[in-house]
Amino acid sequence: MADEHHDTEHSKVPQDVPHGYAHAGSHARPGGLTVATNGLRLEASETRIEAGKSHEWSFVVRDEEGNPVTEFEETHDQLAHLILVRRDLTRFQHLHPTLADDGTWSAEFALPDPGVYRAFVDVLVEGQPTTLGVDLLSSGPSQYEKRPRSTREAEVDGYDVELTSREIAVGETVDLEFEIHQDSDLAHLDPYLGALGHLVTLRDGDLAYLHVHPEETDPEDGVVRFAVRFPTTGRYRLFLQARPNGELITTSFDVDVEGH
C-alpha cells in the first residue's frame, strides 16, 4: 500500500546535497517513541481500528499552544510520511497522507491482521525533522511471527536483495549497502522519494525509529547505500524500499548491532 554493475568506488554525499537526501546526522536520534516532542503533539482521530477493512484515519499535529500546525516543509518529496508497522515488526506500510487547510491530515488504509500497530508520523516543521508515534489497536486473535536474529538476503517480486555490510557497531556511523539483482544481473534503480531508496530502521522492543535516505550512488550499479548511526546495541529491523526498473519493492532485514 505504499504510494510506494557494483562499482568499487561510490561517491559520498556532497556538501551541497539536495534537499530530499539525509545522512546519519539528520535522523541520528531515535524518534517515534512519544506523541509529543520538539514542541509538537500528535492528536489521532481514533486508536481502535477494525482489522481487514479499509479505513479513513485522520490526525492533527498541534503546537505548544494547542493550535493545529498548517505549515509543513517537504522532506523526501512529501509533506509527511506515515509509517504503519505491527509491534512484532511485520505488516509494514508506508503512506503519504493528505493535508487539509485546517491542519487535518487524512490517509486511507487497512490493517491486515489483528494486533497492536505503531503509527509513525514523520514531518519537517521550521527546519526541525520530527517523528511522532501513537499505538493503534486492532482487536482479535493474533499470530505473531518468529524473526531470525540476523538476515542478509531477501527475495521479492523476482528481485534478489542482499545486505552486503557485515560489521555493524553501536555508536559509529556505518554504511549499510544493499545490492538489488534481477536474474543475477544488477538492476537499474529509478528514483523513489527523491533518491534511489528509502530505509526505515526500528529497534526491537520499543520500536525506536531511525529514518534516513541514501548516499548518492549510480542508478546503473543496482546499489543503494545508507549512512546510519545505531544509538544502542540490540536487534533492529530494516525496511528497505527501492524502485528497480520502475517497480516499487519493499524488503526487510534483521541486524544485531553489537558493542565495541
C-alpha positions in Angstrom: 0.0 0.0 0.0 3.0 2.3 -0.4 2.4 5.3 -2.7 5.4 3.3 -3.0 27.2 -3.3 -12.0 28.6 -3.0 -8.5 31.3 -0.3 -8.7 34.1 -0.5 -6.2 34.1 3.3 -5.7 30.9 5.2 -4.8 30.6 8.9 -4.1 29.7 10.2 -0.7 27.0 12.8 -0.1 28.4 16.1 -1.4 28.5 19.2 0.7 25.7 20.8 -1.4 23.5 17.7 -1.1 20.0 18.5 -2.4 17.0 18.5 0.0 15.5 15.1 0.0 18.7 13.3 0.9 19.7 12.8 4.5 22.7 11.4 6.2 23.1 10.0 9.6 23.2 13.3 11.4 19.7 14.4 10.4 17.9 11.5 12.0 20.6 10.1 14.3 18.5 10.3 17.4 15.6 7.8 17.7 12.1 9.1 17.2 8.6 8.0 17.3 8.6 6.9 21.0 6.1 9.6 22.1 3.1 11.5 20.9 4.8 14.8 21.8 8.3 16.2 21.2 10.1 19.2 19.8 7.1 21.4 20.7 4.7 19.3 18.6 2.0 16.9 19.7 0.2 14.2 17.6 -3.6 14.0 18.1 -5.2 11.0 16.4 -8.9 10.8 15.5 -9.1 7.3 16.9 -6.8 4.5 18.1 -9.1 1.4 17.8 -9.4 0.2 14.2 -11.0 -3.0 12.9 -8.7 -5.3 11.0 -9.2 -6.2 7.4 -11.3 -3.2 6.4 -10.3 -0.1 4.6 -10.4 2.9 7.0 -10.1 6.7 6.7 -7.8 7.7 9.6 -7.0 11.3 10.4 -4.7 13.2 12.8 -3.6 16.7 13.7 -0.2 18.0 14.6 -0.5 20.7 17.3 2.0 23.2 18.5 2.8 24.1 22.2 -0.3 26.3 22.4 -2.5 23.6 21.1 -3.1 25.1 17.7 -3.1 22.9 14.6 0.1 23.3 12.6 -0.8 24.1 9.0 2.7 24.9 7.5 5.0 21.9 6.8 8.1 21.6 4.7 8.8 18.9 2.2 11.0 16.1 3.3 11.9 13.4 0.8 9.5 14.8 -1.7 6.5 14.7 0.6 5.0 17.0 3.3 4.5 14.0 5.6 5.3 10.3 5.8 3.0 7.8 7.7 4.6 4.5 8.6 2.5 1.7 10.0 4.0 -1.4 11.4 2.7 -4.1 13.8 4.6 -4.3 17.1 6.1 -7.7 16.1 7.8 -5.7 13.3 5.7 -7.1 10.5 2.8 -5.7 8.3 4.8 -2.7 7.2 3.1 0.1 5.2 4.4 3.5 4.0 1.8 6.1 3.2 1.6 9.8 2.4 -1.4 11.4 4.0 -3.3 14.4 2.6 -3.3 17.8 4.4 -6.4 19.9 4.6 -6.3 23.7 5.1 -7.3 23.4 8.7 -4.3 21.2 9.5 -6.1 17.9 9.5 -4.2 15.0 7.8 -6.0 12.0 6.4 -5.0 8.7 5.0 -6.9 5.6 3.9 -5.5 2.2 4.9 -6.4 -1.3 6.1 -4.7 -3.0 9.0 -4.4 -6.5 7.5 -4.5 -8.5 10.8 -5.4 -8.0 14.4 -2.7 -6.8 16.8 -1.1 -3.6 18.2 0.4 -1.3 15.5 2.6 1.7 15.8 1.8 4.7 13.6 4.8 7.0 13.0 4.2 10.5 11.6 7.4 12.0 10.1 7.3 15.7 9.4 9.5 18.8 8.9 8.4 22.0 10.7 10.5 25.1 10.7 13.6 23.2 9.6 13.2 20.7 12.5 12.6 17.0 11.5 10.3 15.3 14.0 8.8 11.8 14.2 5.8 11.3 16.5 4.2 8.0 17.3 1.0 6.5 18.6 -0.3 2.9 19.0 -3.3 1.7 17.1 -5.2 -1.3 18.5 -6.9 -3.9 16.2 -8.8 -6.4 18.4 -8.9 -10.1 17.7 -6.7 -13.2 17.9 -3.1 -12.5 16.7 -0.5 -14.9 15.4 3.0 -13.3 15.7 5.8 -14.4 13.5 9.2 -15.5 14.9 12.0 -13.5 13.4 15.6 -14.6 12.7 18.4 -12.9 14.7 20.1 -11.7 11.6 19.3 -11.8 7.8 21.4 -10.6 4.9 19.3 -11.8 1.8 15.7 -11.3 0.7 13.7 -12.2 -2.4 10.6 -10.2 -3.5 8.7 -9.9 -6.8 11.5 -11.5 -8.8 14.3 -9.5 -7.3 17.1 -10.7 -5.0 18.3 -8.1 -2.5 21.4 -8.5 -0.4 22.7 -6.5 2.6 26.4 -6.7 1.9 27.5 -4.8 5.0 28.8 -7.2 7.7 30.3 -5.3 10.6 27.7 -3.1 12.3 28.8 -1.5 15.6 27.0 0.7 18.0 27.6 4.5 18.2 29.5 4.7 14.9 28.3 5.9 11.5 28.2 2.8 9.4 27.4 2.2 5.7 24.5 -0.1 5.1 24.8 -1.2 1.4 22.2 -3.1 -0.5 22.6 -4.8 -3.9 19.5 -5.5 -6.0 19.6 -8.2 -8.6 17.2 -9.5 -11.2 18.1 -12.8 -12.9 21.6 -12.5 -11.5 22.1 -9.0 -13.1 22.4 -5.8 -11.1 19.1 -3.9 -11.6 18.7 -0.3 -12.8 17.3 1.8 -10.0 14.7 4.5 -10.6 14.2 7.4 -8.2 11.9 6.9 -5.2 11.0 9.9 -3.0 13.9 11.9 -4.4 16.6 9.3 -4.0 17.4 5.7 -5.1 16.0 4.1 -2.0 14.3 4.6 1.4 15.1 3.0 4.7 13.2 2.8 7.9 15.0 1.2 10.9 13.1 0.1 14.0 14.7 -1.1 17.2 13.3 -4.4 18.6 11.4 -3.9 21.9 10.4 -0.2 21.9 10.3 0.4 18.1 12.6 3.4 18.3 12.7 4.8 14.8 15.5 5.9 12.6 14.6 7.3 9.1 17.3 8.0 6.6 17.9 8.4 2.9 20.8 7.0 1.0 24.1 8.5 -0.1 24.4 9.1 -3.8 25.2 6.0 -6.0 25.0 5.3 -9.7 21.5 4.0 -10.6 23.1 1.6 -13.1 25.0 -0.1 -10.2 21.9 -1.6 -8.6 23.3 -0.5 -5.3 21.8 1.8 -2.6 23.8 2.8 0.4 22.8 4.5 3.7 24.9 6.1 6.4 23.3 5.2 9.7 24.3 5.5 13.4 22.7 3.0 15.7 22.3 4.6 19.1 22.3 1.3 21.2 23.2 -2.3 21.0 20.4 -4.8 20.2 18.3 -6.1 17.3 16.9 -3.8 14.6 14.6 -4.5 11.7 15.4 -2.6 8.4 12.6 -1.9 5.9 14.1 -1.1 2.5 12.1 0.4 -0.3 13.5 0.9 -3.8 12.2 1.1 -7.4 14.2 -1.2 -9.6 13.1 -0.9 -13.3 10.2 1.2 -12.2 8.7 -1.4 -9.8 8.4 -0.4 -6.1 9.6 -3.2 -3.9 9.7 -3.5 -0.1 12.0 -5.9 1.8 13.0 -6.4 5.4 16.3 -7.4 7.1 17.2 -8.1 10.7 20.6 -7.0 12.1 22.2 -7.5 15.5 24.1 -4.4 16.5 27.0 -5.2 18.8 29.2 -3.1 21.1 32.8 -2.3 20.7 
